[in-house]
Amino acid sequence: MTKPMMTTRRVIRCWAGPHSFCFDHDLLDGVQSAEALYPSRGADGSIGWVRWGEQKIPVFRLTDQLGGLARGFTGQGTIAILRRGDHSWAFLVDKIGSAVEVAYERIFPLPAVTGNGNGRFPWVVVEEQELDLYLAPGLLVPAAVSGVAEQPPLLSPQTASPVRLALEQGAQPGAEPRPPAQKQLITFTLEHRFSTPVRFALSAGQALEIVSHTSLVTVPQAPVFVRGLINWRSLPVPVVDLAAWFGMRPTQEGVSRRLMICRGTVGRSKRDPGLLAISPIADVKKLDLPLDYRPWPDPVNWNASLALGVYSYERNLLIVPDLDAILLFQGSISGPIQ
């Protein structure tokens, strides 16, 4: 008899600082109060140890292992004791939740543009309103402690990529075919104090939607041009600051979270075009092609090679960003884990 294919993964959710995470339930060996910790800073990065049966288990603060600032032990929190084979270690977190079942269709590769700490949190779990980084706990501590040198892949059913399904309007029976995009550009500014008036431009077919007031999940140690991840239509979408991407001064974090959801070039290859969000945007306009423009005449002090074109239009610097360059940097979003 054929063994039925697994459709869910059992995970444990935990919280550390402003972040929420999850990891495989199979790794959890037990839970102790933080009061059981014997503080003792170790050369391996541990902050102490706990007694578990006849063993002394090294304890690591999760925020430290993810690049957070080291803090003194306060006696508060929960210690999650993990075991893999003959190796045991533990993490100090703020809170740990109950085990939950997560459908494989809701586990996605973490977009590489966000940085994944050399595989330490390679996936992200996306539910209706939640988004959790999926940890590889064995890679968060020295291999001598965990016995893990690389994270084994998860196994899941073969499923169609929801990224492509989200972009192809004809995917559902009876749906009207998507009309061809008109020859228009979508132009916008960033909430940024440029020395020269600057506008950015994308083809109308690449701009999918403008959203606001979206909860942003930051990714530890992400590049400066990546603000974090958002949950858009149950998909993890990286949020990019175009100014910082080009090597300009990054935009300041403000109260506005007006984002433009964009896609890469459709049809260039069999890979998914990929999704990203640009933030923070303002003054969005549509322009019909062709435009009366000319090449920008002056040198710039940022990386113009990352643009498809740099032009002068109505006394503004008009930059056409190469979204595929960003998506190729991060790798395409290929859908659920395979």
N, C-alpha and C positions, 0 to 999 in steps of 0.2 A: 504494500500500500504506500502511495506517495505521501510523504510528510507534508501537511498543509503549510503554505507559505505564511510567514509572519507578516502582519500588517501594522503592528504597533510596537513601540519601544517603551519600556518601563523606565522612568527617570525620576530622579530626586531634584527638587528645586531648592535653591538656597539663595540667600541675600548677603551681600558684603558691600558696605558703603552704599553708594547710590545705584549699584548694579544688581541685577538678578541673573542667576545662572542655573544650569541644570547639568546633571551628569548621570551616567548609567547607574541604575539601581543595583545591578549585580556587583558593583564595586563597594557598596556600603556594607561595612562589617558591624557597625554599631555607632551609637551617639552618646556623648558625655557632656556634662555641664562644663563650662569654662573654668569653674572652680577647681576641677580636677587637674588643671595644668600645673606642672612644676616648671616655672620660668627658668630658662637657661639658653642664652643665645648660642647657637651652634655655627660652626664654619660652613655648614651646608645650607644656611639660611633659616633653619628652624628656630622657633622662639621658645622651645621647651619640649617637654615630653609628658605623656600620660601613661599610667599603668593599665594594661589591657590583658587580663589573665596573668600569665607569667612574663609577658613582654613589656618592654619600655618603648612606646611608640613615639617617634618624633612628630612634633606638631609644627605646622607652617601656617602663617597668617595668609589667607587667600589673597587679600589686597596687595600684600607685599610681593607675592609670586606673580601677580599680574602687572607689576610696575607701580603699585600704589606707594604712597609715602609711609615709611615705617612709623608705627605708633607704639607707645608704651602699653604694656598689658594692663587692662582695666578690670579684669576679673569678670567681664561680661561677655556673653556670646555663647555659641554652641560649638562643640568639637565633633566633626564628622570623621570617623575612623574608617579608612579604606583599606581594602586588601586585594591584591592581585597575586595569585599563586602563593609563594612563600614570602612575599614582600608586603609590609604594612606601613602606612603613614597616615597622617591626619591633617585636616584643615580646620582652622578657627574661622568661623563665619559669624555674622550677626544673628542669623536665624536660618533654620532649616525646616522645610515643609514635608508633607507626606508624599509618598510615591504616587505618581500619576502615569496614565497610559497616554502616549503621544503617537498619533498616526504618522507613519513614515512619510506620507505626503506633505506633512507639515514641517519636515526637517530638511533644511536647505544648506548648501555650502555657504559659508560666510564669504561674501564678496572679498576677493583678495586685496582690492584697493583699500579696504579698511585696515589691513594688517591683521594677521592671525597669530602673532607671537610664535612663529615657527611651528604652527600646527597645534598650539596649546588650546585654542578654541576654534576648531575648524568648521563648526556648523552653527546654525541658528535655528531655534524653534519658533515658528510663527503661528499663533492661534488667532482668534477673531480680533482681540484687542491687545494681545500680549506679544512680547518679543523677548526671548531669552537667549543669551549666548550659551552654546552647548560646549562644555569643557571636555578636554582630554586630560584628566587629572594626573595621569602618569607622566605627562610631559611638563607639568608645572613644578616638579621637584627633580633633583639630580637622578640620573638613571640608576645610580648605585642604590638609591633609596627605593625607587618604584620597580626597578627591573624592566622599565619600558624605554626603548630607544626611539620608537616611532609609533604613531597611533594607527592601529589596524582599522581598515575601513568598515563602516557599518554595511549591513546587507539589507536591501529593500527590494520591493517589487519594481519591475520596470514600469514606469509611468510616463505619460506625455508631459512635456515641460509646460507648466502653467504660465511661464513667461511668454512663450509663443502663443498659447491659447488666449492670453489676455490681450494680445496685439492683433490677432486674426479674428476679424468680426464674423467671418463666415464659418467659424468652427462649430457653431451650434445649428442643428437642423432648423430650417425656416428663417434663419437670420438673414437680414438684407446684406448684400455685399457692401463692403466699405468703399465709398466713392473715392476716385483718385484725388490726391491732394492737389489743391490749386497751386499755381506758381506764386507762392507768397513766402515772405520771411516773417518770423516772429522776432521782434527786437525787444530788448529790455535793458534796464540798468540794474546794478547791484546797489544795495544800501552801503555805500562805500564813498569816502571822500577822495576821489581821484584828482590829481593836479590838472588833468585834461578831461573834458567831458567824454565819457566812455559809454558806448552801448555795445551789447552783444547781440548776435543774430544767429538764429537757427532756421532750418527749413520748417515750414508749417507741418510737414509730416512727422517731424521728430518731436514736436511739443505735444504731449498727450493730455495734460491736465494741470491746472493750477490749484494747489491745495494750501490750506493754512491751519494753524492751531493743531499741528500734528505732533504727537509725542515723539521725542527724539531719544534714542538709546545710544549713548556714547560707547565706543569700543576702546578699551585700554590700549595705549601705545599706537593708536592710529596715526597716519601721517597728518601733518598740519592742515592739509587741504580737505580732509575728510571730517565732517562734523559728527557723523554717526550714522545710525540706521533708522529708517522709519518703516512702519507697517502700512503698505499701500496695497489694497485689494488682496490681503493675506500673502503678500510677497515682501521679502526683505530688500529694501532699496537703499543703497548708500547715498548720503547727502554730501554734495561736493561744493566747496567754496571756489568758484572759478578764479577769483583774484589770487588766492593762495596757490592754486594749481599752476597758474602762469608765472609764479614767482614774484607777484606783486605783494604789497602789504596785505595780510589777511583782513577780511571784513571783521568788524567788531561784533561780538555776540550781543544781540539786542532782543527786545521783546517780540519783534516780528519774526514769524516763522512762515512766511509766504514762500512756497516752493513751487518750482516747475518740474513736473515729472516728464522725463525725456527718454527717448530710446535711441539706440544706435541705428546703423544703416541696415534696413531690411533687404534680404535677398543677396547680400554680398557673399554669403556662404551658407552652409547648412547649420551653422551654429546659431544660437539665439541672438537676436540683435542686442540684447542686454538693456537694462534699465538703470537710470540714475536720477537723482533729484538735484536741482540747482537751487542754492539758497545763499542769502535772502534776496529776492527779486523785487523790482518795483517798475512802474511806468511801462507796462507792457503795451506794445503796438504791433499792428499788422501792416506790412508794406507789400504792395504788388510789385512783381518783377516785370521787366528789368528796372534796375535802379540807376540813377545818375551818380556814379561814384568814381573815385580814382584811388590808386594806391596811396597809402599813407606815406607822406614824403620825408618824415623825420625819423631818426633812429629811436628805438625804445630801449628801456633798461629792464626789460623782462623777457621771458623766453618766447619769442614770437614763433619759433619752430613748432610750437604746440597748437598753432592756429592754422586753419585752412586758408585764411586770408585776413589781412589787416588793411583797412580802407579808410578813406576820408569821405564822410557823407553828412551833408548839412552841418558842416563845422564840427562834427563829432568824430571821434575815433571809433570806428565800427570794427569789432573783432568777431570773426566767425570761428568758434572753438571746434576742435576736432573731437567730438564725443567718442568716436571709435578709439582714439588714442587713449582716452581715459579707460574705456571698457577693456581694451587690450592690456592695459597696465594691470587691471584688476583681474583679468580673465573673464570670460562670459559667464553669466548666470545660467547655468545649465539645467536648472530645475531641481527637483528633489534628489536626495542622495541616491546613488545607484548601487 
